[in-house]
Amino acid sequence: MKTIFTTGQVAKICKVAPRTVSKWFDSGRLRGYRIPGSQDRRIPREHLIRFLKEHGMPLGELEDEAMGKILLVGSDLMTRSSLNEMISNDDFKIEIAASGFEAGIQAESIHPDCVVVDFVMGREEALMIAQNLRKNAEFHDTVLIGLLSDDDNASGFDRSVFSETFRKPFDAALLAERIRTLVSRRKQLA
């Protein structure tokens, strides 16, 4: 995953001439920096993605990196629809897994930024999914959110496995905002 681009690489992504990218850079529309002692320009990934989005340009090969990926595990229809309403499809792609087995397969294939585990599937299975994700080094920094069912008390298990927990019924807008915040923080550190 490339973090810094040359003007030539940006030109290929945007399907324009390198001189056009230089003009964007020099006018301040595309942010980046110059290599000391040289006229060469470098554009960090986050500035390029922001520029493309602001100008309605296709993200091309950067699309997968620019969109946050959320994996909803075992959630009921009401939870899925309320979260879908609150999270923008332009910024996030939501995938669904019905079981722990399916969650493992989905996690390996899409590498989600956030996994939301609904305890409606059963406390033991929900905890097992969370613990298995945390054991895998690839998912150590993945945002992990637990949705506790209204009759489940939070005692008796290690909450540190989760980045956050929400008790049902919860405010979907608050959950969506928390996911946005945690995922954007994670992407800045990566």
C-alpha positions in Angstrom: 0.0 0.0 0.0 1.7 3.2 -1.3 1.6 6.2 1.1 3.5 8.8 -1.0 3.0 9.5 -4.7 5.1 11.3 -7.3 3.5 13.7 -9.8 3.9 11.1 -12.5 2.1 8.5 -10.4 -0.7 10.9 -9.6 -1.0 11.8 -13.3 -1.5 8.1 -14.1 -4.2 7.7 -11.4 -6.0 10.9 -12.6 -5.4 10.1 -16.3 -3.9 13.6 -16.9 -0.5 14.9 -17.9 2.2 15.2 -15.2 2.3 19.0 -15.9 -1.4 19.2 -14.9 -0.6 17.6 -11.6 2.3 20.1 -11.1 -0.1 23.0 -11.8 -2.6 21.6 -9.2 0.3 21.3 -6.7 1.7 24.8 -7.4 -1.7 26.5 -7.2 -2.3 24.9 -3.8 -5.3 22.8 -4.8 -3.3 19.5 -4.4 -1.4 19.5 -1.1 2.0 17.8 -0.6 5.6 18.8 -0.2 8.8 19.3 -2.2 11.9 17.2 -1.8 14.6 19.4 -0.2 17.2 20.6 -2.7 15.0 19.6 -5.6 11.9 20.6 -7.5 10.4 17.2 -7.2 7.0 17.1 -5.6 5.5 14.4 -3.4 1.8 13.9 -2.6 0.7 11.9 0.5 -2.1 9.4 -0.1 -4.6 11.2 2.2 -4.2 14.5 0.4 -4.6 12.8 -3.0 -7.8 11.0 -1.9 -9.2 14.2 -0.4 -8.4 16.1 -3.7 -10.1 13.4 -5.8 -13.2 13.3 -3.6 -13.5 17.2 -3.5 -13.3 17.4 -7.3 -15.7 14.4 -8.0 -12.9 12.5 -9.7 -12.9 8.7 -9.7 -10.7 7.1 -7.1 -9.6 4.3 -9.3 -7.2 2.0 -7.6 -7.4 4.1 -4.4 -11.1 3.4 -4.0 -10.7 0.3 -1.8 -8.3 2.2 0.5 -10.4 5.4 0.6 -13.6 3.6 1.7 -14.0 2.3 5.2 -15.1 -1.3 5.4 -17.5 -2.4 8.1 -18.4 -6.0 8.8 -21.7 -6.5 10.7 -21.8 -9.9 12.4 -25.0 -11.5 13.5 -27.0 -8.3 13.5 -30.8 -8.3 13.1 -32.6 -6.5 10.3 -33.5 -3.5 12.4 -29.8 -2.9 13.4 -28.6 -3.3 9.8 -31.2 -0.9 8.4 -30.6 1.8 11.0 -26.9 1.6 10.6 -27.2 1.7 6.8 -29.3 4.9 7.1 -26.8 6.6 9.3 -23.6 5.7 7.4 -22.9 7.2 4.1 -22.4 4.7 1.2 -19.8 7.1 -0.3 -17.5 6.6 2.7 -18.3 3.1 3.9 -19.0 -0.3 2.4 -21.0 -2.6 4.7 -20.7 -6.4 4.5 -22.9 -8.8 6.5 -22.0 -12.1 8.2 -24.6 -14.3 9.8 -22.3 -16.6 11.9 -18.8 -16.8 13.4 -17.6 -19.0 10.5 -18.9 -16.5 7.9 -17.4 -13.6 9.9 -13.9 -15.3 9.7 -14.2 -15.8 6.0 -15.4 -12.3 5.4 -12.8 -10.7 7.6 -10.0 -12.6 5.7 -11.3 -11.5 2.3 -12.3 -7.8 2.9 -10.0 -6.9 5.8 -12.6 -4.6 7.5 -11.6 -1.4 9.3 -14.5 -2.1 11.8 -16.2 -5.2 12.9 -19.6 -4.8 14.7 -20.5 -8.0 16.7 -24.1 -8.2 17.8 -24.7 -10.3 20.9 -28.1 -11.2 19.7 -26.4 -14.3 18.1 -25.5 -15.5 21.6 -23.0 -14.3 24.1 -20.5 -17.2 23.8 -20.4 -17.0 20.0 -20.1 -13.2 20.0 -17.2 -13.3 22.5 -15.5 -16.1 20.5 -15.6 -14.1 17.3 -14.1 -11.0 19.1 -11.4 -13.0 20.8 -10.5 -14.9 17.6 -10.2 -11.6 15.7 -7.9 -10.1 18.4 -5.7 -13.2 18.4 -4.9 -12.7 14.7 -2.1 -10.1 14.2 -3.8 -8.8 11.0 -6.8 -7.7 13.0 -5.1 -6.5 16.1 -5.8 -2.8 15.3 -9.3 -3.4 13.8 -12.0 -1.4 15.5 -14.2 -3.9 17.3 -17.6 -2.9 18.6 -19.9 -5.1 20.6 -23.7 -4.6 20.6 -24.9 -6.0 23.9 -28.5 -7.2 23.9 -30.8 -5.5 26.4 -31.1 -8.6 28.6 -27.3 -9.3 28.6 -25.4 -7.8 31.5 -21.9 -6.7 30.7 -20.3 -8.5 33.7 -18.5 -11.7 33.4 -16.4 -11.0 30.3 -13.3 -9.0 29.4 -14.6 -5.8 27.8 -11.0 -4.8 26.8 -11.4 -7.1 23.8 -13.8 -4.5 22.3 -12.9 -0.9 21.3 -16.4 0.1 22.3 -19.6 -1.5 23.5 -23.2 -0.3 23.0 -26.3 -1.5 24.8 -29.5 -2.1 22.9 -31.6 -0.1 22.3 -28.9 2.4 21.2 -28.8 5.6 19.1 -27.8 4.6 15.6 -26.5 8.1 14.8 -24.2 7.9 17.8 -23.0 4.4 16.8 -22.4 5.6 13.2 -20.5 8.7 14.4 -18.3 6.6 16.8 -17.5 4.2 13.9 -16.5 7.2 11.7 -14.3 8.6 14.4 -12.6 5.3 15.4 -12.0 4.3 11.7 -10.6 7.7 10.7 -8.3 7.6 13.7 -7.1 4.1 12.7 -6.6 5.1 9.1 -4.4 8.1 10.1 -2.2 5.9 12.2 -1.8 3.2 9.5 
